[in-house]
């Protein structure tokens, strides 16, 4: 009597989950541009506090409205757009690419996410430097005496005149502190948002929704402001200056220490926090919603 081995039971076929497509590279830049447009008056006040002799945030806002009207609160908005669509677009793209290179996920240790932020900040700080110089000059112009103003019409006029009148080297003015600040910003803001979001989702109190995004971005904004404040002050002062010898980082530090003392490094912290906090929240809330729109559009195809 021959025995035949029983065939193993067939396993049901399970369809493999398709790999999620990456989001468009420009989403971060678009989200940052929308957020920066809304918070531009606070950013303008921060730059003028750092680059001029204004002492208080409210006094600086009143001075702007008194001298240029309510529209003066949006001086240099074209420079802000140029900066966001160069620097911010690059930093979000570079951060995602850096995480891929490192094999990082939102659940990765904080130091891995911070390393990706450092890599992104190094690239974005260089790419975005011309837009950064243009933005700072456009925002700080009306805070100066009339005879010392640049009187740029818009961001492209500023770009062309800087190259024509000061040479191409004007586009890299303050690049050292700007790249340093960019590294600090991206390793603190982007990395801490991913970290806090992942930690919140581990609790039973949060789902992946607006409440979670708001809380994570609030924490990320506070961390980023504290980490970046000293480099932000130096960057604004160097970029807003002109003339020989005015672009030396050590020279600016020495003159500022002599005239104002070491606390000049934290000058403008409150308006910086007041500006960066809502900006950070708006950036990440907008970015998450843009991602939802992309997911919805892909699902409807």
Backbone as CSV, one residue per row, in Angstrom:
resi,resn,N_x,N_y,N_z,CA_x,CA_y,CA_z,C_x,C_y,C_z
1,UNK,0.859,-1.196,0.000,0.000,0.000,0.000,0.891,1.241,0.000
2,UNK,0.724,2.031,-1.029,1.581,3.231,-1.164,0.971,4.390,-0.412
3,UNK,1.823,5.077,0.231,1.362,6.281,0.964,1.813,7.518,0.219
4,UNK,0.941,8.466,0.089,1.253,9.713,-0.614,1.253,10.850,0.398
5,UNK,2.343,11.616,0.403,2.432,12.726,1.361,1.361,13.765,1.062
6,UNK,0.730,14.191,2.112,-0.320,15.203,1.936,0.295,16.534,1.536
7,UNK,-0.322,17.174,0.586,0.184,18.476,0.131,-0.050,19.516,1.217
8,UNK,0.927,20.354,1.434,0.726,21.390,2.457,-0.404,22.321,2.054
9,UNK,-1.135,22.782,3.040,-2.251,23.685,2.708,-1.725,24.959,2.062
10,UNK,-2.439,25.369,1.056,-2.003,26.588,0.350,-2.333,27.810,1.187
11,UNK,-1.382,28.738,1.223,-1.576,29.969,1.988,-2.297,30.990,1.133
12,UNK,-3.181,31.737,1.727,-3.870,32.766,0.935,-2.884,33.833,0.473
13,UNK,-3.105,34.260,-0.741,-2.246,35.301,-1.293,-2.600,36.643,-0.677
14,UNK,-1.602,37.319,-0.149,-1.816,38.640,0.452,-1.170,39.678,-0.449
15,UNK,-1.957,40.587,-0.893,-1.433,41.642,-1.776,-0.474,42.529,-0.989
16,UNK,0.722,42.687,-1.533,1.699,43.539,-0.851,1.278,45.000,-0.941
17,UNK,1.470,45.692,0.153,1.095,47.097,0.209,2.045,47.924,-0.651
18,UNK,1.489,48.672,-1.595,2.369,49.434,-2.476,3.178,50.468,-1.687
19,UNK,4.407,50.624,-2.122,5.279,51.580,-1.455,4.764,52.996,-1.666
20,UNK,4.717,53.751,-0.590,4.181,55.099,-0.671,5.110,55.988,-1.471
21,UNK,4.527,56.730,-2.394,5.321,57.622,-3.227,5.825,58.802,-2.395
22,UNK,7.013,59.289,-2.706,7.492,60.492,-2.002,6.648,61.697,-2.362
23,UNK,6.597,62.634,-1.454,5.845,63.856,-1.707,6.661,64.783,-2.606
24,UNK,5.987,65.684,-3.337,6.724,66.634,-4.187,7.755,67.418,-3.376
25,UNK,8.910,67.650,-3.957,10.027,68.257,-3.229,9.741,69.696,-2.809
26,UNK,8.801,70.340,-3.487,8.559,71.765,-3.238,7.546,72.033,-2.133
27,UNK,6.957,70.998,-1.545,5.902,71.214,-0.546,6.407,72.012,0.656
28,UNK,7.614,71.701,1.126,8.155,72.413,2.275,8.357,73.896,1.984
29,UNK,8.889,74.204,0.799,9.074,75.606,0.423,7.763,76.347,0.293
30,UNK,6.744,75.684,-0.259,5.428,76.303,-0.398,4.798,76.562,0.965
31,UNK,4.885,75.578,1.853,4.330,75.748,3.203,5.040,76.873,3.943
32,UNK,6.370,76.956,3.806,7.132,78.006,4.479,6.809,79.386,3.913
33,UNK,6.566,79.479,2.615,6.222,80.766,1.997,4.874,81.266,2.502
34,UNK,3.900,80.361,2.597,2.582,80.742,3.122,2.701,81.216,4.562
35,UNK,3.431,80.470,5.377,3.578,80.822,6.790,4.319,82.144,6.953
36,UNK,5.401,82.343,6.197,6.202,83.562,6.328,5.432,84.792,5.871
37,UNK,4.533,84.637,4.914,3.724,85.771,4.460,2.795,86.251,5.573
38,UNK,2.270,85.305,6.340,1.349,85.660,7.427,2.089,86.329,8.586
39,UNK,3.275,85.848,8.885,4.017,86.347,10.054,5.068,87.396,9.688
40,UNK,5.026,87.905,8.452,6.046,88.850,7.995,6.209,90.070,8.907
41,UNK,5.131,90.698,9.411,5.322,91.861,10.285,6.178,91.570,11.509
42,UNK,6.026,90.391,12.099,6.836,90.035,13.268,8.286,89.782,12.873
43,UNK,8.495,89.166,11.711,9.857,88.930,11.231,10.545,90.255,10.936
44,UNK,9.801,91.180,10.342,10.332,92.511,10.048,10.761,93.218,11.326
45,UNK,9.933,93.150,12.355,10.247,93.782,13.630,11.476,93.156,14.268
46,UNK,11.597,91.827,14.173,12.759,91.143,14.736,14.052,91.608,14.084
47,UNK,14.055,91.693,12.755,15.254,92.124,12.029,15.624,93.551,12.402
48,UNK,14.643,94.418,12.518,14.934,95.819,12.839,15.420,95.979,14.272
49,UNK,14.925,95.162,15.168,15.443,95.194,16.534,16.896,94.757,16.572
50,UNK,17.239,93.750,15.797,18.593,93.215,15.808,19.580,94.127,15.084
51,UNK,19.109,94.811,14.030,20.027,95.566,13.181,20.061,97.057,13.490
52,UNK,19.130,97.531,14.303,19.054,98.973,14.567,19.106,99.238,16.065
53,UNK,18.858,100.477,16.420,18.903,100.864,17.824,17.574,100.746,18.537
54,UNK,16.553,100.204,17.878,15.256,100.038,18.540,15.403,99.109,19.745
55,UNK,14.695,99.436,20.814,14.853,98.698,22.065,13.713,97.720,22.338
56,UNK,12.485,98.077,21.973,11.343,97.248,22.333,10.531,96.889,21.101
57,UNK,9.916,95.709,21.149,9.147,95.217,20.014,7.975,96.134,19.692
58,UNK,7.187,96.487,20.698,6.011,97.326,20.462,6.427,98.695,19.946
59,UNK,7.488,99.268,20.515,7.968,100.572,20.047,8.428,100.509,18.602
60,UNK,9.064,99.411,18.237,9.529,99.247,16.857,8.352,99.149,15.894
61,UNK,7.304,98.420,16.286,6.109,98.317,15.436,5.449,99.678,15.280
62,UNK,5.328,100.427,16.382,4.728,101.761,16.322,5.533,102.685,15.422
63,UNK,6.851,102.594,15.518,7.722,103.428,14.688,7.518,103.112,13.206
64,UNK,7.387,101.833,12.879,7.171,101.435,11.492,5.850,101.968,10.967
65,UNK,4.778,101.826,11.750,3.459,102.304,11.329,3.442,103.832,11.217
66,UNK,4.131,104.493,12.143,4.171,105.957,12.140,4.900,106.515,10.917
67,UNK,5.977,105.860,10.528,6.794,106.383,9.435,6.362,105.891,8.057
68,UNK,5.774,104.680,7.990,5.445,104.115,6.671,4.005,103.634,6.553
69,UNK,3.204,103.813,7.619,1.832,103.341,7.574,1.735,101.843,7.811
70,UNK,0.499,101.341,7.814,0.290,99.915,8.055,0.965,99.060,6.991
71,UNK,1.059,99.586,5.759,1.720,98.832,4.694,3.210,98.645,4.981
72,UNK,3.751,99.514,5.832,5.157,99.402,6.185,5.479,98.112,6.913
73,UNK,4.459,97.481,7.530,4.677,96.214,8.219,4.967,95.078,7.240
74,UNK,4.746,95.341,5.950,5.023,94.338,4.921,6.142,94.784,3.989
75,UNK,6.981,95.716,4.473,8.177,96.096,3.715,9.030,94.857,3.463
76,UNK,9.523,94.710,2.256,10.434,93.622,1.947,9.792,92.267,1.810
77,UNK,8.464,92.211,1.568,7.786,90.917,1.476,8.313,90.104,0.297
78,UNK,8.727,90.787,-0.787,9.256,90.044,-1.938,10.570,89.351,-1.585
79,UNK,11.363,89.972,-0.707,12.585,89.334,-0.238,12.295,88.096,0.587
80,UNK,11.225,88.157,1.369,10.812,86.995,2.159,10.419,85.842,1.249
81,UNK,9.676,86.158,0.184,9.284,85.102,-0.759,10.502,84.491,-1.444
82,UNK,11.443,85.350,-1.860,12.655,84.843,-2.501,13.424,83.927,-1.557
83,UNK,13.527,84.342,-0.308,14.267,83.553,0.665,13.599,82.205,0.914
84,UNK,12.277,82.204,1.084,11.585,80.953,1.387,11.622,79.973,0.224
85,UNK,11.508,80.486,-1.000,11.487,79.600,-2.154,12.889,79.177,-2.592
86,UNK,13.911,79.663,-1.909,15.267,79.156,-2.140,15.727,78.370,-0.910
87,UNK,15.826,79.049,0.219,16.328,78.418,1.432,15.397,77.324,1.959
88,UNK,14.129,77.660,2.180,13.225,76.690,2.804,12.914,75.524,1.886
89,UNK,12.748,75.819,0.600,12.523,74.724,-0.338,13.695,73.743,-0.299
90,UNK,14.907,74.292,-0.277,16.103,73.459,-0.274,16.237,72.679,1.026
91,UNK,15.944,73.307,2.164,16.184,72.634,3.445,15.222,71.473,3.667
92,UNK,13.963,71.627,3.277,13.031,70.519,3.451,13.382,69.360,2.512
93,UNK,13.738,69.689,1.274,14.144,68.650,0.332,15.409,67.944,0.834
94,UNK,16.410,68.727,1.255,17.682,68.150,1.698,17.501,67.331,2.979
95,UNK,16.586,67.761,3.855,16.339,67.005,5.096,15.761,65.629,4.781
96,UNK,14.795,65.579,3.864,14.216,64.290,3.485,15.256,63.392,2.817
97,UNK,16.079,63.977,1.944,17.102,63.186,1.267,18.170,62.712,2.260
98,UNK,18.503,63.559,3.232,19.503,63.181,4.237,18.989,62.049,5.111
99,UNK,17.707,62.080,5.442,17.127,60.984,6.228,17.171,59.670,5.452
100,UNK,16.968,59.758,4.145,17.062,58.544,3.327,18.488,57.987,3.356
101,UNK,19.476,58.874,3.226,20.877,58.442,3.237,21.251,57.788,4.561
102,UNK,20.700,58.323,5.658,21.010,57.802,6.988,20.110,56.643,7.394
103,UNK,19.100,56.363,6.566,18.142,55.326,6.927,17.282,55.725,8.105
104,UNK,17.059,57.014,8.274,16.317,57.515,9.436,14.815,57.450,9.201
105,UNK,14.088,57.240,10.272,12.633,57.296,10.291,12.225,58.213,11.439
106,UNK,10.948,58.607,11.504,10.521,59.440,12.645,10.770,58.785,13.998
107,UNK,10.895,57.451,14.022,11.139,56.746,15.285,12.631,56.619,15.603
108,UNK,13.485,57.161,14.749,14.930,57.078,14.980,15.325,57.929,16.180
109,UNK,16.485,57.646,16.787,16.960,58.473,17.902,17.116,59.934,17.486
110,UNK,17.041,60.819,18.468,17.094,62.247,18.187,18.386,62.645,17.482
111,UNK,19.507,61.987,17.840,20.778,62.388,17.252,20.845,62.055,15.762
112,UNK,20.140,61.008,15.336,20.113,60.675,13.907,19.332,61.735,13.139
113,UNK,18.182,62.124,13.670,17.378,63.166,13.041,18.136,64.495,13.031
114,UNK,18.846,64.784,14.128,19.627,66.018,14.193,20.754,66.017,13.167
115,UNK,21.352,64.851,12.949,22.411,64.746,11.944,21.863,65.039,10.552
116,UNK,20.677,64.532,10.258,20.035,64.847,8.982,19.763,66.346,8.876
117,UNK,19.392,66.969,9.997,19.169,68.411,10.010,20.441,69.194,9.762
118,UNK,21.550,68.706,10.320,22.849,69.355,10.089,23.214,69.290,8.612
119,UNK,23.029,68.135,8.000,23.333,67.975,6.577,22.460,68.900,5.728
120,UNK,21.180,68.952,6.047,20.262,69.815,5.292,20.599,71.285,5.488
121,UNK,20.916,71.673,6.725,21.237,73.060,7.007,22.497,73.522,6.309
122,UNK,23.477,72.641,6.179,24.724,72.993,5.505,24.477,73.336,4.046
123,UNK,23.619,72.555,3.399,23.321,72.791,1.979,22.430,74.020,1.811
124,UNK,21.358,74.087,2.583,20.384,75.167,2.427,20.974,76.522,2.801
125,UNK,21.895,76.541,3.774,22.513,77.803,4.166,23.295,78.439,3.038
126,UNK,23.945,77.608,2.230,24.704,78.116,1.081,23.766,78.535,-0.048
127,UNK,22.831,77.653,-0.396,21.906,77.922,-1.505,21.046,79.157,-1.229
128,UNK,20.611,79.298,0.014,19.692,80.383,0.341,20.340,81.688,0.748
129,UNK,21.679,81.768,0.757,22.340,82.970,1.264,21.999,84.241,0.484
130,UNK,22.002,84.226,-0.862,21.636,85.458,-1.581,20.232,85.954,-1.212
131,UNK,19.264,85.039,-1.144,17.915,85.431,-0.753,17.860,85.944,0.675
132,UNK,18.708,85.395,1.537,18.765,85.843,2.929,19.276,87.276,3.020
133,UNK,20.332,87.591,2.266,20.881,88.948,2.267,19.840,89.936,1.745
134,UNK,19.182,89.578,0.652,18.161,90.442,0.055,17.030,90.687,1.044
135,UNK,16.562,89.634,1.707,15.455,89.770,2.658,15.821,90.700,3.815
136,UNK,17.002,90.496,4.397,17.422,91.303,5.537,17.561,92.767,5.146
137,UNK,18.117,93.031,3.964,18.298,94.425,3.535,16.959,95.095,3.246
138,UNK,16.059,94.384,2.595,14.750,94.972,2.297,13.981,95.262,3.582
139,UNK,14.067,94.358,4.544,13.330,94.554,5.791,13.934,95.654,6.650
140,UNK,15.256,95.797,6.629,15.915,96.756,7.506,16.065,98.144,6.928
141,UNK,15.683,98.328,5.658,15.990,99.583,4.975,15.301,100.790,5.604
142,UNK,14.014,100.678,5.883,13.273,101.840,6.384,13.601,102.167,7.831
143,UNK,14.325,101.288,8.499,14.755,101.586,9.868,15.992,102.475,9.882
144,UNK,16.607,102.681,8.716,17.822,103.489,8.616,17.491,104.944,8.304
145,UNK,18.430,105.859,8.579,18.253,107.236,8.131,18.146,107.273,6.603
146,UNK,17.411,108.229,6.031,17.202,108.265,4.568,18.489,108.220,3.759
147,UNK,19.547,108.881,4.245,20.789,108.932,3.463,21.536,107.608,3.447
148,UNK,21.165,106.682,4.336,21.865,105.395,4.397,21.039,104.236,3.832
149,UNK,19.874,104.545,3.279,19.012,103.493,2.769,19.484,102.987,1.400
150,UNK,19.188,101.723,1.133,19.492,101.146,-0.175,18.425,101.514,-1.199
151,UNK,17.168,101.670,-0.748,16.042,102.035,-1.616,15.839,101.045,-2.761
152,UNK,15.910,99.761,-2.441,15.606,98.740,-3.442,14.100,98.721,-3.712
153,UNK,13.730,98.480,-4.969,12.316,98.448,-5.332,11.675,97.112,-4.968
154,UNK,12.393,96.037,-5.183,11.895,94.693,-4.888,13.095,93.750,-4.844
155,UNK,12.824,92.459,-4.673,13.918,91.511,-4.442,14.858,91.397,-5.642
156,UNK,14.321,91.437,-6.854,15.188,91.288,-8.029,16.016,92.546,-8.271
157,UNK,15.417,93.711,-7.980,16.180,94.955,-8.068,17.333,94.926,-7.074
158,UNK,17.061,94.423,-5.868,18.119,94.303,-4.857,19.226,93.368,-5.323
159,UNK,18.839,92.233,-5.891,19.813,91.243,-6.348,20.716,91.821,-7.438
160,UNK,20.119,92.456,-8.441,20.894,92.992,-9.558,21.780,94.153,-9.116
161,UNK,21.245,95.027,-8.279,22.029,96.181,-7.836,23.183,95.772,-6.931
162,UNK,22.958,94.773,-6.105,24.044,94.297,-5.248,25.217,93.789,-6.082
163,UNK,24.910,93.000,-7.119,25.969,92.470,-7.979,26.651,93.603,-8.738
164,UNK,25.861,94.552,-9.243,26.411,95.648,-10.042,27.214,96.634,-9.201
165,UNK,26.717,96.970,-8.010,27.340,98.020,-7.205,28.392,97.493,-6.225
166,UNK,28.217,96.269,-5.756,29.129,95.739,-4.743,29.886,94.499,-5.190
167,UNK,29.531,93.972,-6.360,30.191,92.786,-6.865,29.498,91.514,-6.413
168,UNK,29.778,90.388,-7.097,29.134,89.112,-6.738,29.404,88.678,-5.304
169,UNK,30.508,89.158,-4.724,30.829,88.746,-3.354,29.779,89.214,-2.350
170,UNK,28.982,90.222,-2.727,27.937,90.698,-1.816,26.875,89.626,-1.567
171,UNK,26.747,88.692,-2.507,25.746,87.638,-2.376,26.137,86.595,-1.337
172,UNK,27.427,86.562,-0.986,27.877,85.600,0.028,28.219,86.309,1.339
173,UNK,27.811,87.569,1.463,28.046,88.307,2.710,27.366,87.585,3.868
174,UNK,28.126,87.367,4.932,27.560,86.731,6.118,27.270,85.257,5.955
175,UNK,27.877,84.613,4.943,27.560,83.199,4.705,27.970,82.316,5.886
176,UNK,29.100,82.632,6.529,29.553,81.828,7.659,28.518,81.732,8.762
177,UNK,28.122,82.860,9.368,27.095,82.779,10.410,25.747,82.316,9.885
178,UNK,25.465,82.575,8.587,24.186,82.142,8.037,24.126,80.617,7.931
179,UNK,25.207,80.002,7.447,25.253,78.539,7.369,25.224,77.935,8.769
180,UNK,25.954,78.546,9.699,25.952,78.082,11.077,24.549,78.151,11.671
181,UNK,23.860,79.263,11.406,22.502,79.427,11.908,21.559,78.428,11.228
182,UNK,21.782,78.188,9.938,20.960,77.233,9.203,21.128,75.821,9.762
183,UNK,22.352,75.477,10.118,22.606,74.170,10.732,21.879,74.061,12.068
184,UNK,21.977,75.122,12.875,21.294,75.115,14.170,19.782,75.026,13.989
185,UNK,19.250,75.791,13.037,17.807,75.819,12.824,17.270,74.460,12.386
186,UNK,17.918,73.863,11.407,17.382,72.618,10.862,17.607,71.436,11.787
187,UNK,18.720,71.435,12.518,18.951,70.341,13.463,18.059,70.475,14.694
188,UNK,17.544,71.678,14.955,16.655,71.864,16.106,15.189,71.852,15.689
189,UNK,14.829,72.625,14.665,13.416,72.735,14.283,12.887,71.488,13.588
190,UNK,13.516,71.088,12.487,13.013,69.941,11.724,13.157,68.641,12.516
191,UNK,14.337,68.449,13.101,14.573,67.212,13.836,13.691,67.116,15.080
192,UNK,13.543,68.225,15.807,12.738,68.160,17.029,11.256,67.978,16.712
193,UNK,10.804,68.513,15.577,9.401,68.281,15.198,9.158,66.786,14.968
194,UNK,10.031,66.163,14.185,9.886,64.723,13.956,9.957,63.941,15.264
195,UNK,10.894,64.350,16.131,11.080,63.649,17.400,9.855,63.794,18.299
196,UNK,9.394,65.049,18.485,8.244,65.276,19.364,6.976,64.627,18.799
197,UNK,6.809,64.685,17.488,5.631,64.065,16.878,5.626,62.558,17.131
198,UNK,6.775,61.913,16.939,6.868,60.472,17.173,6.609,60.126,18.635
199,UNK,7.157,60.939,19.555,6.955,60.674,20.982,5.491,60.870,21.381
200,UNK,4.838,61.886,20.819,3.426,62.120,21.129,2.548,60.984,20.628
201,UNK,2.891,60.451,19.455,2.086,59.368,18.889,2.249,58.065,19.672
202,UNK,3.306,57.968,20.472,3.495,56.781,21.308,2.554,56.783,22.511
203,UNK,2.032,57.952,22.854,1.124,58.043,24.001,-0.301,57.719,23.554
204,UNK,-1.177,57.572,24.520,-2.584,57.281,24.209,-3.408,58.552,24.028
205,UNK,-2.747,59.695,24.134,-3.481,60.962,24.100,-3.519,61.606,22.715
206,UNK,-2.682,61.148,21.807,-2.581,61.814,20.507,-2.714,60.819,19.363
207,UNK,-3.397,61.268,18.302,-3.404,60.587,17.018,-2.702,61.505,16.013
208,UNK,-2.499,60.999,14.817,-1.814,61.784,13.791,-2.791,62.794,13.188
209,UNK,-3.029,63.874,13.944,-3.987,64.888,13.508,-3.464,66.277,13.875
210,UNK,-4.305,67.278,13.710,-3.877,68.653,13.899,-3.421,68.917,15.339
211,UNK,-4.075,68.299,16.308,-3.679,68.509,17.703,-2.246,68.037,17.939
212,UNK,-1.911,66.900,17.383,-0.549,66.372,17.511,0.444,67.264,16.777
213,UNK,0.111,67.676,15.562,1.000,68.530,14.766,1.229,69.875,15.458
214,UNK,0.170,70.428,16.053,0.283,71.721,16.735,1.210,71.602,17.944
215,UNK,1.006,70.576,18.759,1.817,70.417,19.970,3.281,70.176,19.636
216,UNK,3.539,69.319,18.652,4.915,69.031,18.253,5.602,70.265,17.672
217,UNK,4.882,71.032,16.870,5.481,72.225,16.261,5.679,73.334,17.290
218,UNK,4.816,73.416,18.297,5.001,74.404,19.365,6.305,74.124,20.118
219,UNK,6.521,72.867,20.459,7.755,72.489,21.154,8.972,72.724,20.261
220,UNK,8.857,72.390,18.979,9.974,72.569,18.054,10.322,74.045,17.878
221,UNK,9.322,74.903,17.852,9.573,76.333,17.702,10.311,76.928,18.889
222,UNK,9.962,76.491,20.088,10.643,76.981,21.286,12.099,76.522,21.323
223,UNK,12.330,75.273,20.990,13.698,74.754,20.949,14.521,75.511,19.914
224,UNK,13.968,75.704,18.731,14.701,76.346,17.640,15.032,77.799,17.964
225,UNK,14.112,78.534,18.570,14.373,79.932,18.906,15.534,80.058,19.877
226,UNK,15.529,79.233,20.898,16.576,79.298,21.918,17.936,78.927,21.346
227,UNK,17.955,77.931,20.494,19.221,77.469,19.921,19.785,78.477,18.917
228,UNK,18.905,79.120,18.161,19.345,79.940,17.021,19.547,81.419,17.325
229,UNK,19.090,81.911,18.455,19.089,83.353,18.699,20.455,84.024,18.527
230,UNK,21.550,83.510,19.116,22.839,84.208,18.950,23.298,84.306,17.493
231,UNK,23.202,83.215,16.741,23.616,83.237,15.342,22.709,84.130,14.516
232,UNK,21.431,84.220,14.881,20.487,85.060,14.160,20.857,86.536,14.299
233,UNK,21.253,86.942,15.494,21.652,88.328,15.727,22.877,88.680,14.880
234,UNK,23.893,87.835,14.909,25.113,88.090,14.129,24.816,88.140,12.637
235,UNK,23.998,87.210,12.162,23.666,87.165,10.743,23.008,88.461,10.289
236,UNK,22.036,88.944,11.053,21.327,90.160,10.676,22.251,91.372,10.656
237,UNK,23.114,91.482,11.647,23.991,92.648,11.726,25.022,92.658,10.599
238,UNK,25.576,91.503,10.272,26.582,91.446,9.213,25.947,91.694,7.845
239,UNK,24.801,91.074,7.585,24.170,91.219,6.281,23.612,92.615,6.062
240,UNK,23.211,93.273,7.128,22.613,94.590,6.998,23.668,95.679,6.874
241,UNK,24.932,95.334,7.115,26.014,96.309,7.030,26.521,96.403,5.598
242,UNK,27.250,97.463,5.299,27.890,97.619,4.001,29.185,98.381,4.201
243,UNK,30.059,98.286,3.210,31.337,98.985,3.314,32.453,98.036,3.679
244,UNK,33.700,98.454,3.487,34.851,97.583,3.765,34.970,97.259,5.250
245,UNK,35.291,96.000,5.514,35.523,95.574,6.891,34.274,95.310,7.695
246,UNK,33.082,95.530,7.058,31.841,95.374,7.823,31.325,93.943,7.812
247,UNK,31.958,93.060,7.040,31.460,91.692,6.936,32.220,90.712,7.825
248,UNK,33.140,91.201,8.658,33.907,90.335,9.532,33.072,89.927,10.735
249,UNK,32.914,88.615,10.909,32.128,88.125,12.045,32.768,88.534,13.367
250,UNK,34.083,88.367,13.487,34.775,88.735,14.719,34.697,90.233,14.967
251,UNK,34.767,91.018,13.873,34.665,92.465,14.031,33.313,92.882,14.579
252,UNK,32.251,92.260,14.066,30.905,92.569,14.563,30.762,92.153,16.021
253,UNK,31.307,90.996,16.374,31.223,90.525,17.766,31.967,91.486,18.694
254,UNK,33.173,91.900,18.291,33.956,92.798,19.155,33.266,94.135,19.351
255,UNK,32.778,94.732,18.259,32.138,96.045,18.374,30.842,95.959,19.169
256,UNK,30.085,94.880,18.983,28.825,94.728,19.718,29.069,94.483,21.199
257,UNK,30.084,93.671,21.522,30.426,93.445,22.922,30.866,94.724,23.596
258,UNK,31.651,95.540,22.875,32.153,96.778,23.457,31.038,97.775,23.732
259,UNK,30.048,97.838,22.840,29.006,98.854,22.978,27.784,98.377,23.756
260,UNK,27.508,97.064,23.769,26.264,96.593,24.376,26.458,95.504,25.427
261,UNK,27.645,94.899,25.486,27.861,93.814,26.430,27.406,92.476,25.863
262,UNK,27.642,91.386,26.597,27.356,90.045,26.073,25.879,89.762,25.825
263,UNK,24.982,90.525,26.461,23.558,90.256,26.287,23.056,90.625,24.890
264,UNK,23.914,91.254,24.074,23.481,91.574,22.716,23.162,90.288,21.943
265,UNK,23.759,89.152,22.361,23.526,87.890,21.674,22.069,87.426,21.775
266,UNK,21.375,87.897,22.808,19.974,87.517,22.991,19.027,88.654,22.650
267,UNK,19.558,89.711,22.048,18.707,90.831,21.673,17.708,90.380,20.621
268,UNK,16.460,90.710,20.827,15.424,90.294,19.892,14.913,88.887,20.109
269,UNK,15.240,88.264,21.286,14.788,86.892,21.516,13.264,86.812,21.568
270,UNK,12.628,87.753,22.279,11.169,87.705,22.401,10.476,87.854,21.053
271,UNK,10.821,88.892,20.254,10.184,88.935,18.937,10.596,87.765,18.047
272,UNK,11.810,87.245,18.242,12.212,86.065,17.470,11.335,84.875,17.830
273,UNK,11.089,84.671,19.133,10.206,83.591,19.571,8.776,83.843,19.122
274,UNK,8.334,85.103,19.260,6.971,85.461,18.863,6.771,85.252,17.369
275,UNK,7.833,85.485,16.591,7.746,85.286,15.150,7.932,83.818,14.774
276,UNK,8.946,83.169,15.348,9.274,81.803,14.941,8.238,80.799,15.431
277,UNK,7.643,81.061,16.581,6.662,80.113,17.113,5.456,79.963,16.187
278,UNK,4.751,81.055,15.868,3.634,80.876,14.929,4.090,80.443,13.547
279,UNK,5.288,80.891,13.117,5.787,80.468,11.812,6.009,78.966,11.782
280,UNK,6.656,78.439,12.844,6.901,76.999,12.914,5.591,76.222,12.926
281,UNK,4.641,76.691,13.726,3.339,76.019,13.789,2.647,76.058,12.433
282,UNK,2.650,77.238,11.800,1.993,77.376,10.501,2.683,76.535,9.430
283,UNK,4.017,76.507,9.460,4.753,75.716,8.463,4.349,74.246,8.535
284,UNK,4.395,73.672,9.740,4.145,72.239,9.851,2.661,71.893,9.707
285,UNK,1.775,72.758,10.205,0.346,72.509,9.976,0.031,72.587,8.488
286,UNK,0.586,73.599,7.809,0.349,73.739,6.369,0.964,72.577,5.608
287,UNK,2.183,72.190,5.979,2.855,71.087,5.300,2.071,69.782,5.440
288,UNK,1.582,69.517,6.653,0.814,68.290,6.864,-0.478,68.304,6.044
289,UNK,-1.113,69.485,5.947,-2.340,69.571,5.156,-2.054,69.447,3.663
290,UNK,-0.937,70.011,3.212,-0.552,69.852,1.805,-0.283,68.382,1.482
291,UNK,0.337,67.683,2.432,0.560,66.247,2.238,-0.769,65.498,2.153
292,UNK,-1.750,65.908,2.987,-3.073,65.286,2.928,-3.731,65.522,1.577
293,UNK,-3.543,66.734,1.043,-4.113,67.048,-0.275,-3.479,66.166,-1.351
294,UNK,-2.146,66.002,-1.262,-1.454,65.147,-2.231,-1.954,63.707,-2.113
295,UNK,-2.101,63.208,-0.875,-2.607,61.847,-0.671,-4.015,61.696,-1.230
296,UNK,-4.853,62.702,-0.981,-6.239,62.653,-1.485,-6.272,62.661,-3.014
297,UNK,-5.425,63.504,-3.607,-5.402,63.583,-5.068,-4.897,62.289,-5.677
298,UNK,-3.886,61.686,-5.071,-3.387,60.413,-5.583,-4.419,59.297,-5.422
299,UNK,-5.160,59.352,-4.307,-6.168,58.325,-4.085,-7.366,58.452,-4.996
300,UNK,-7.616,59.673,-5.505,-8.770,59.904,-6.361,-8.485,59.619,-7.821
301,UNK,-7.191,59.366,-8.138,-6.826,59.116,-9.527,-7.153,57.678,-9.932
